Amino acid sequence: MVKHVVMFKLTGTPEERKALAEKFRDALLSLPSQIEVLRSIEAGVNENPAESWDVTLTAIVDKMEDVAIYAKHPAHVAAAGLLAGHVEMRGCVDYSC
């Protein structure tokens, strides 16, 4: 299995960032039923005001090639599109587990 872990730091006021992060999280959580290679996904909005990253996700797929399939799937592209123009920073790690 492969874990695909991504963190986003968004632009805007704290309230705007939280609202966008929640909308993005909700879209991500609907993906397992739409993307066959996606075994599961967790997504969460940061609750710690001392930290600067806004939202994270952990997606699990069977093999590294499935990460690319997941990334190009129209449902994922639509979810990611919610963040268009609002991403200050993005970090990603993919690893076998």
C-alpha positions in Angstrom: 0.0 0.0 0.0 1.0 3.6 -0.5 0.1 6.6 1.7 -0.3 9.9 -0.1 0.0 12.7 2.5 -0.6 16.3 1.6 -0.8 19.5 3.6 -2.0 22.9 2.4 -1.4 26.4 3.8 -4.1 28.6 2.3 -4.4 32.4 1.7 -7.0 34.7 3.1 -8.3 35.6 6.6 -8.4 32.9 9.2 -12.2 32.7 8.7 -11.8 32.4 4.9 -9.1 29.8 5.2 -11.2 27.7 7.6 -14.3 27.9 5.5 -12.4 26.9 2.3 -10.5 24.1 4.2 -13.8 22.6 5.4 -15.3 22.7 2.0 -12.2 21.0 0.5 -12.3 18.4 3.3 -15.9 17.6 2.6 -15.2 17.2 -1.1 -12.2 14.9 -0.4 -14.2 12.7 2.0 -16.7 11.9 -0.9 -13.9 10.6 -3.2 -13.6 6.9 -2.1 -17.0 6.1 -3.6 -16.0 7.8 -6.9 -12.4 6.7 -7.4 -11.9 3.0 -7.7 -8.2 2.9 -6.8 -8.7 5.0 -3.7 -8.9 2.6 -0.7 -9.6 5.3 1.9 -9.0 8.9 2.6 -8.8 11.0 5.8 -8.9 14.8 5.7 -8.8 17.2 8.5 -8.9 21.0 9.2 -6.3 22.3 11.6 -7.8 23.2 15.0 -4.6 24.5 16.6 -4.3 28.3 16.2 -0.5 28.1 17.0 0.1 26.2 13.7 0.0 27.7 10.2 -1.0 24.8 8.0 -4.8 24.7 7.3 -5.8 21.3 6.0 -4.3 17.8 5.5 -5.2 14.6 3.8 -4.0 11.1 3.8 -5.1 8.9 0.9 -4.4 5.2 0.7 -4.0 3.4 -2.6 -2.5 0.0 -3.5 0.5 1.0 -5.5 2.4 4.2 -6.5 1.0 4.2 -10.0 -2.5 4.6 -8.3 -1.5 7.9 -6.9 -1.3 9.3 -10.5 -4.7 7.7 -11.4 -6.2 9.3 -8.3 -4.7 12.7 -9.0 -6.0 12.8 -12.6 -9.5 11.5 -11.8 -12.2 14.1 -12.6 -13.7 13.9 -9.1 -10.2 14.6 -7.5 -9.5 17.4 -10.0 -12.9 19.0 -9.1 -12.1 18.8 -5.4 -8.6 20.2 -5.9 -10.1 23.0 -8.0 -11.8 24.4 -4.9 -8.4 25.5 -3.8 -7.4 27.2 -7.1 -5.9 30.6 -6.4 -5.9 30.0 -2.6 -2.8 27.9 -2.0 0.2 29.6 -0.4 2.1 26.4 0.2 1.7 22.7 -0.5 3.7 19.8 0.9 3.4 16.2 -0.1 4.9 12.8 0.8 4.1 9.5 -0.8 5.5 6.3 0.9 4.9 2.6 1.0 3.5 1.1 4.1 
